[in-house]
Every structure is written in C-alpha cells, then in structure tokens.
Amino acid sequence: MSERIPDGEPVYTIAVASRLTGMHPQTLRKYERAGLLRPARDGNQRFYSASDLVRLRRIRYLVEDRGLNMAGVEMTLSMTDRLGTIDDGMSARQVRDTVADAVRQTTDDRTMPQPTAKRRPPVPIERDGREGRRP
C-alpha cells in the first residue's frame, strides 16, 4: 500500500529536482541564492518538495516563455504568494483589502531606488576619418 507524499514534504534531491523540472542543478542553486525558493537542507544536502517543483516550473515559465528577468520573477512570485492567502471564507472586503495590500507592497518594492549603471564615456572621433575606435 503506497501513501501519498504531502506536497510540502521535501523528498527530492537536487539531482532529482533538476531532472523533474528540466533545469540544470546550478540554475536551482542560482534561484535559491536569489531568494526565489528555499529548499529544505540536511547539512549541505538540498531537498525539494512537490510544491518547490511547481514553483520552479513557474519560474522557468516566467523566464523562458514570458521573458522576465530575475527582478520581474521575484515581483511576480511575491504578488502570487500574497494573493495566495485569499481563501473561500473571506468576505469581499477582506479580499479587496488583501489585493490592495499586495498591489501596494509590490508597487513599494518597485519604487525603491535602483542602483545607477555607470556609463562609459563617449567614443572619441579620430581626426583621420575613422570613427568609433577606442584608443
């Protein structure tokens, strides 16, 4: 008799999770470093749950199919997580408040000051007619 493993039970090693999601193990590590998911750990060994695999597939969809960068993925997952707290027993007002709060928090995250990129100086024009070459 086989028992069903709960979705939140971390049972898959990184090698198995990698194979089940079609992602390279290093990609899974990168997403963990970015804070997009937190697999369970036993020492240095990572263990992924069925819920983690669903989240990884969602990340892959957002990156590969929708073209989001890491910041976009983080924002999308954050809003999805916040909206995931809505349940059938909530009143319409509670649902509206939860949605408004999720939008407000996501907007606040987006309006944080972003680091400015350093721009390279313009390429000088040389007198002998050649343009665009750096000395």
C-alpha positions as CSV (number, residue, x, y, z in Angstrom):
1,M,0.0,0.0,0.0
2,S,1.5,3.3,-1.0
3,E,0.9,6.5,0.8
4,R,0.7,9.9,-0.9
5,I,3.6,12.2,0.0
6,P,2.3,15.6,1.1
7,D,3.1,18.4,-1.4
8,G,5.2,20.3,1.2
9,E,7.3,17.2,2.2
10,P,11.0,17.7,1.0
11,V,12.0,14.4,-0.6
12,Y,13.7,15.2,-3.9
13,T,17.5,15.7,-4.0
14,I,18.8,18.5,-6.3
15,A,19.7,15.9,-9.0
16,V,16.1,14.5,-9.0
17,A,14.5,18.0,-8.8
18,S,16.8,19.1,-11.7
19,R,15.7,16.2,-13.8
20,L,12.0,16.6,-13.0
21,T,12.0,20.3,-13.8
22,G,14.3,20.1,-16.8
23,M,16.6,22.7,-15.2
24,H,20.4,22.5,-14.6
25,P,21.3,22.0,-10.9
26,Q,23.3,25.2,-11.0
27,T,20.1,27.0,-12.1
28,L,18.3,25.7,-9.0
29,R,21.2,26.9,-6.8
30,K,21.0,30.3,-8.5
31,Y,17.3,30.6,-7.8
32,E,17.9,29.7,-4.2
33,R,20.6,32.4,-3.9
34,A,18.2,34.9,-5.4
35,G,15.7,34.0,-2.7
36,L,13.1,32.7,-5.1
37,L,12.7,29.4,-3.1
38,R,14.1,27.8,0.0
39,P,14.6,24.0,-0.3
40,A,15.0,22.1,3.0
41,R,18.5,21.3,4.0
42,D,20.2,18.5,5.8
43,G,23.7,19.7,6.2
44,N,24.8,20.6,2.7
45,Q,22.2,18.4,1.0
46,R,19.2,20.2,-0.5
47,F,15.8,18.5,-0.6
48,Y,12.9,19.8,-2.7
49,S,9.2,19.2,-2.2
50,A,6.5,18.9,-4.8
51,S,5.5,22.5,-4.0
52,D,9.1,23.6,-4.7
53,L,9.0,21.8,-8.1
54,V,5.7,23.6,-9.0
55,R,7.4,26.9,-8.1
56,L,10.5,26.0,-10.1
57,R,8.3,25.2,-13.2
58,R,6.5,28.6,-12.7
59,I,9.9,30.3,-12.6
60,R,11.0,28.6,-15.7
61,Y,7.8,29.6,-17.5
62,L,8.2,33.2,-16.4
63,V,11.8,33.4,-17.6
64,E,11.7,31.3,-20.7
65,D,8.2,31.8,-22.1
66,R,7.4,35.3,-20.7
67,G,10.9,36.8,-20.9
68,L,11.0,38.1,-17.3
69,N,14.3,38.9,-15.7
70,M,15.1,38.0,-12.1
71,A,13.5,41.2,-10.7
72,G,10.3,40.5,-12.6
73,V,10.2,36.9,-11.5
74,E,10.7,38.0,-7.9
75,M,7.9,40.6,-8.1
76,T,5.5,38.2,-9.8
77,L,6.1,35.4,-7.3
78,S,5.8,37.9,-4.4
79,M,2.4,39.1,-5.6
80,T,1.3,35.5,-6.3
81,D,2.3,34.5,-2.8
82,R,0.4,37.4,-1.3
83,L,-2.7,36.7,-3.3
84,G,-2.4,33.0,-2.4
85,T,-3.5,33.9,1.1
86,I,-7.1,34.6,-0.2
87,D,-9.4,31.8,0.8
88,D,-13.1,31.0,0.3
89,G,-14.1,32.0,3.8
90,M,-13.0,35.7,3.3
91,S,-15.5,38.4,2.9
92,A,-15.5,40.6,-0.2
93,R,-13.9,43.4,1.8
94,Q,-11.1,41.1,3.1
95,V,-10.4,40.0,-0.5
96,R,-10.3,43.7,-1.7
97,D,-8.0,44.6,1.2
98,T,-5.7,41.7,0.5
99,V,-5.5,42.5,-3.2
100,A,-4.9,46.2,-2.5
101,D,-2.2,45.3,0.1
102,A,-0.5,43.0,-2.4
103,V,-0.5,45.7,-5.1
104,R,0.7,48.4,-2.7
105,Q,3.6,46.2,-1.5
106,T,4.6,45.3,-5.0
107,T,4.5,48.9,-6.0
108,D,6.5,49.9,-3.0
109,D,9.1,47.2,-4.0
110,R,9.3,48.7,-7.5
111,T,9.8,52.3,-6.3
112,M,12.8,51.6,-4.2
113,P,15.9,53.4,-5.5
114,Q,17.7,51.3,-8.1
115,P,21.4,51.4,-8.5
116,T,22.5,53.5,-11.4
117,A,24.7,51.9,-14.1
118,K,28.0,53.5,-14.8
119,R,28.1,54.8,-18.4
120,R,31.2,54.6,-20.5
121,P,32.4,57.8,-21.8
122,P,31.5,58.6,-25.5
123,V,33.8,57.1,-28.1
124,P,36.2,59.9,-29.4
125,I,36.2,60.6,-33.1
126,E,39.7,60.4,-34.5
127,R,40.9,63.0,-37.0
128,D,41.9,60.6,-39.7
129,G,38.3,59.8,-40.5
130,R,37.9,56.6,-38.6
131,E,35.1,56.7,-36.1
132,G,34.2,54.6,-33.1
133,R,37.5,53.1,-32.3
134,R,38.8,53.3,-28.8
135,P,42.4,54.4,-28.4
